Amino acid sequence: MTAFLIIILVVALLVIPIIFVIGLYNGLVKSRNRYRNAFAQIDVQLKRRHELIPNLVETAKSYMKHERETLEAVIQARNAAETARSAATADPGNDASIQNLAAAESGLGGVLGRLFALSENYPELRSNENMLQLQEELTSTESKVAFARQAYNDSVMNFNNKLETFPSNFVANMFSFVPATLFEVSDDSERDAVKVEF
């Protein structure tokens, strides 16, 4: 009988730590999948934003003939942001790709702000029905991007906390989990919402 108790005790001492490590590992994987899913939501909204911009430029082009440089800058910034979005979508855990996306989106926001400021000089453009519809869609998309970015950053913070806290930090190091990068605004002007009034 004592041999049987010793075997049960040895098995328990081996199995309980293994089950504990498995639980911590699975928790880390779930947290990583949550932040990746949250990034996918940002991706959907950014893709929608990037699809609206060519229509916006095309509508503005007929009214803003003397602002060609600004319109081209918007398209270039949109293309750079779309390239950065594609790279970040391929690997949302890559620190550099998330930082490049944040910088590209900040640049796009800046040139869009310039476009909207210039559009104030064109009353016909501000009253154009197509432009008003694009304005409404872009405003809605900007809000959705902000909410998606907040959800992503919350998920990243939760994941990173698990990587740094005891005892899950040992499991994270054992299985080479790396911290995720927050989707942060790159300068103070980007903290303000893009104003899209016409």
URGI-V71857 format. One record per run of one state. SS is the DSSP state (@ for helix, = for strand, . for the rest). FROM is the first residue (numbers start at 1). TO is the last residue. If there is no record, write none. Layout:
# URGI-V71857
SS | FROM | TO
SS | FROM | TO
This chain:
# URGI-V71857
. | 1 | 1
@ | 2 | 61
. | 62 | 64
@ | 65 | 90
. | 91 | 94
@ | 95 | 119
. | 120 | 122
@ | 123 | 127
. | 128 | 128
@ | 129 | 164
. | 165 | 167
@ | 168 | 174
. | 175 | 187
@ | 188 | 191
. | 192 | 198
